[in-house]
Amino acid sequence: MDRNQEIALTQMRKSVEKLGSSTESYGEKTLMRFLIARSMDPEKAAKMFCQWKKWRAEMVPLGYISDSEVANELAAEKLYLQGLSKSGHPIVIVKVNKHFPSKDQVQFKKFVIHLLDKTIASSFKGREIGNEKLIAILDLKNITYSNVDTRGLITGFQFLQVTHLPFYSMQTISTETHIASVMKRYINLVPWTTLYVSCQL
């Protein structure tokens, strides 16, 4: 870490304290991801960090989402962890033809958090390395219109945007929840109808 980064971290910590919060339980690598997400602006990074802590406390009060909280989504068996890539990033395959729009959007949001936390945690088992990212493969084979979930796509991509949050167990509000946690996305067997709809959008 260079001198400028050290100064930015110090300023960010002070800004967080001024906002009535604390960085005591969070390491430098985690805080740096907030700084990077906000172009090394300590005040903006501090605000984002505090928003994320509030969001995490509300959505994940126990620090994790238990299987029982998202039992209906897990029962569909649409997600498969496939170990690590050559670069050490966890790989998750999503069988889209097994997904159907959820009637419980709160549970679906918790399911997305559960997915990201579990997948990313599988790669480093509690060690903060500052590069907690995953590779997602969307398998669109045999999908039908009944599998199309506009609200689900919006929710999913909000959690996967680059403005998302840094650490696997720490992610923030709306588009600021899993900062820079997706390294690559692959889409397998895209139907022509899907491509047509995408072009129309």
Backbone torsions as a table, in degrees:
resi	resn	phi	psi	omega
1	MET	NA	129.0	-178.3
2	ASP	-84.9	175.9	-175.3
3	ARG	-62.0	-41.6	-179.3
4	ASN	-62.9	-38.4	178.5
5	GLN	-67.6	-39.2	178.5
6	GLU	-62.8	-42.0	179.1
7	ILE	-64.5	-43.5	-180.0
8	ALA	-62.3	-40.1	178.6
9	LEU	-63.6	-43.7	179.1
10	THR	-61.7	-44.7	179.4
11	GLN	-65.1	-38.5	179.1
12	MET	-63.6	-44.9	179.6
13	ARG	-59.1	-42.4	179.4
14	LYS	-65.1	-39.6	179.6
15	SER	-65.8	-37.8	178.0
16	VAL	-63.3	-42.0	178.6
17	GLU	-63.3	-39.3	178.7
18	LYS	-63.8	-28.3	179.3
19	LEU	-85.3	4.8	176.1
20	GLY	84.2	18.6	-179.7
21	SER	-122.3	-170.2	-178.2
22	SER	-147.4	149.7	177.0
23	THR	-107.9	12.9	-171.7
24	GLU	-52.7	-40.2	-175.0
25	SER	-91.7	8.8	-174.1
26	TYR	-120.6	134.8	-177.4
27	GLY	-79.6	171.3	-178.2
28	GLU	-61.6	-38.9	-177.2
29	LYS	-64.6	-37.9	177.7
30	THR	-66.6	-47.7	-179.0
31	LEU	-63.7	-35.0	179.5
32	MET	-63.1	-32.3	-179.6
33	ARG	-68.0	-32.6	174.8
34	PHE	-68.7	-41.0	179.1
35	LEU	-63.1	-45.2	179.8
36	ILE	-62.9	-39.6	179.9
37	ALA	-65.9	-20.4	179.9
38	ARG	-118.3	33.7	174.0
39	SER	53.0	38.6	176.1
40	MET	63.4	25.4	176.1
41	ASP	-92.0	108.9	-175.2
42	PRO	-57.5	-41.5	-177.8
43	GLU	-68.7	-43.3	178.8
44	LYS	-67.1	-39.0	179.0
45	ALA	-65.3	-39.2	179.1
46	ALA	-64.5	-42.2	178.8
47	LYS	-63.3	-43.5	179.0
48	MET	-62.9	-41.8	179.9
49	PHE	-61.1	-45.1	-179.8
50	CYS	-66.4	-38.6	176.9
51	GLN	-63.3	-42.8	179.9
52	TRP	-63.0	-44.0	179.7
53	LYS	-60.4	-41.4	179.2
54	LYS	-64.9	-45.3	179.0
55	TRP	-60.6	-45.7	-177.6
56	ARG	-63.9	-40.3	-179.7
57	ALA	-64.2	-34.9	-179.4
58	GLU	-78.5	-43.8	-175.8
59	MET	-84.1	-32.4	-175.7
60	VAL	-132.0	65.0	-174.9
61	PRO	-60.5	-27.5	179.9
62	LEU	-87.5	-6.0	-177.5
63	GLY	92.1	-7.1	178.0
64	TYR	-157.8	160.5	175.7
65	ILE	-102.2	117.8	-178.5
66	SER	-74.0	156.9	179.0
67	ASP	-58.7	-35.4	-177.2
68	SER	-66.0	-26.2	-179.7
69	GLU	-73.1	-23.0	-177.9
70	VAL	-127.1	34.3	-174.6
71	ALA	-58.3	-41.2	-178.5
72	ASN	-63.0	-41.2	179.6
73	GLU	-69.4	-40.1	179.8
74	LEU	-66.7	-32.5	-177.9
75	ALA	-63.2	-22.8	-179.8
76	ALA	-71.4	-17.1	179.2
77	GLU	51.1	52.4	-178.2
78	LYS	-102.8	-3.3	-178.5
79	LEU	-121.3	139.9	-178.7
80	TYR	-138.5	119.6	174.5
81	LEU	-78.7	135.5	-175.0
82	GLN	-121.3	31.9	179.1
83	GLY	76.8	-153.9	-175.6
84	LEU	-111.7	151.3	174.7
85	SER	-77.8	175.5	178.5
86	LYS	-61.1	-26.9	-179.8
87	SER	-88.0	1.6	176.0
88	GLY	89.2	11.5	-179.7
89	HIS	-95.3	138.2	179.8
90	PRO	-67.4	144.3	-179.2
91	ILE	-113.3	130.9	176.2
92	VAL	-125.2	132.2	177.3
93	ILE	-104.7	131.1	179.1
94	VAL	-110.4	116.2	176.8
95	LYS	-86.9	94.9	-173.0
96	VAL	-63.5	-28.1	-178.9
97	ASN	-69.7	-7.9	176.6
98	LYS	-100.3	1.5	-179.9
99	HIS	-100.1	136.7	175.2
100	PHE	-132.6	145.2	-177.6
101	PRO	-49.7	131.7	-178.7
102	SER	-83.1	139.8	175.8
103	LYS	-82.2	-17.5	179.7
104	ASP	-111.3	94.2	-176.1
105	GLN	-68.0	-30.3	177.7
106	VAL	-64.4	-45.0	178.5
107	GLN	-64.1	-38.0	-179.9
108	PHE	-64.5	-41.1	177.9
109	LYS	-62.4	-41.1	178.0
110	LYS	-65.8	-34.0	178.1
111	PHE	-64.2	-41.3	178.6
112	VAL	-63.3	-42.5	177.6
113	ILE	-62.7	-45.5	178.7
114	HIS	-56.6	-45.6	179.3
115	LEU	-59.9	-50.9	-177.1
116	LEU	-65.3	-44.9	179.9
117	ASP	-60.2	-49.1	-177.8
118	LYS	-64.3	-44.1	-176.9
119	THR	-64.9	-50.5	-177.4
120	ILE	-68.1	-38.0	179.3
121	ALA	-62.3	-28.2	-178.1
122	SER	-66.0	-16.2	-175.9
123	SER	-91.8	-24.5	-175.8
124	PHE	-134.4	-0.5	170.1
125	LYS	47.0	54.1	173.2
126	GLY	90.3	-10.3	180.0
127	ARG	-87.1	125.4	178.7
128	GLU	-81.8	114.0	-177.1
129	ILE	-114.4	-7.7	176.7
130	GLY	82.4	3.9	-179.6
131	ASN	-139.3	45.7	-176.6
132	GLU	-78.4	94.5	-178.0
133	LYS	-132.8	158.4	179.5
134	LEU	-126.6	164.0	175.1
135	ILE	-114.7	121.9	-178.3
136	ALA	-108.6	131.3	176.8
137	ILE	-115.7	116.1	178.4
138	LEU	-95.6	112.8	179.8
139	ASP	-93.8	109.8	-176.7
140	LEU	-96.9	13.6	179.9
141	LYS	-62.1	133.6	175.8
142	ASN	64.8	21.7	177.9
143	ILE	-77.1	154.6	176.9
144	THR	-128.9	176.5	179.9
145	TYR	-62.0	-25.3	179.8
146	SER	-68.7	-16.8	177.9
147	ASN	-89.0	-11.3	-178.5
148	VAL	-72.7	124.3	-176.0
149	ASP	-134.0	91.1	-176.6
150	THR	-60.9	-47.8	-179.7
151	ARG	-63.7	-38.2	178.7
152	GLY	-65.3	-40.2	177.7
153	LEU	-62.2	-44.1	179.3
154	ILE	-61.2	-46.8	179.0
155	THR	-60.9	-47.7	-178.6
156	GLY	-60.4	-47.7	-177.6
157	PHE	-72.7	-25.2	173.3
158	GLN	-62.0	-42.7	180.0
159	PHE	-72.8	-17.0	-175.7
160	LEU	-106.6	1.7	-178.4
161	GLN	-69.1	157.1	-178.7
162	VAL	-63.8	-26.1	179.2
163	THR	-77.7	5.2	178.7
164	HIS	-66.5	-168.4	-174.8
165	LEU	-97.1	165.1	-174.4
166	PRO	-75.6	-67.4	-167.4
167	PHE	-89.7	150.6	-175.2
168	TYR	-59.3	-37.7	-176.6
169	SER	-94.0	10.4	178.5
170	MET	-140.2	112.9	-178.7
171	GLN	-143.7	153.3	-167.9
172	THR	-113.8	-168.9	-169.2
173	ILE	-64.4	137.2	-177.7
174	SER	38.3	-102.2	-177.7
175	THR	-86.8	16.4	-178.4
176	GLU	-130.2	52.9	-176.1
177	THR	-112.6	-37.4	178.2
178	HIS	-129.8	62.3	-173.9
179	ILE	-42.5	121.0	174.9
180	ALA	48.9	44.0	-177.4
181	SER	-97.0	-9.3	178.2
182	VAL	-105.9	120.8	-179.9
183	MET	-83.7	-48.4	-178.5
184	LYS	-144.9	151.6	172.0
185	ARG	-125.9	132.2	176.1
186	TYR	-119.3	142.8	176.9
187	ILE	-121.5	121.7	-175.6
188	ASN	-105.4	134.8	176.0
189	LEU	55.6	62.1	179.6
190	VAL	-77.1	121.6	178.7
191	PRO	-67.0	150.1	179.2
192	TRP	-61.0	-31.8	179.2
193	THR	-64.6	-36.0	178.6
194	THR	-67.2	-42.7	178.9
195	LEU	-62.8	-39.3	-179.6
196	TYR	-63.5	-46.3	179.7
197	VAL	-62.4	-41.1	179.5
198	SER	-60.7	-42.3	180.0
199	CYS	-65.3	-38.0	179.6
200	GLN	-66.1	-35.5	178.7
201	LEU	-68.8	NA	NA
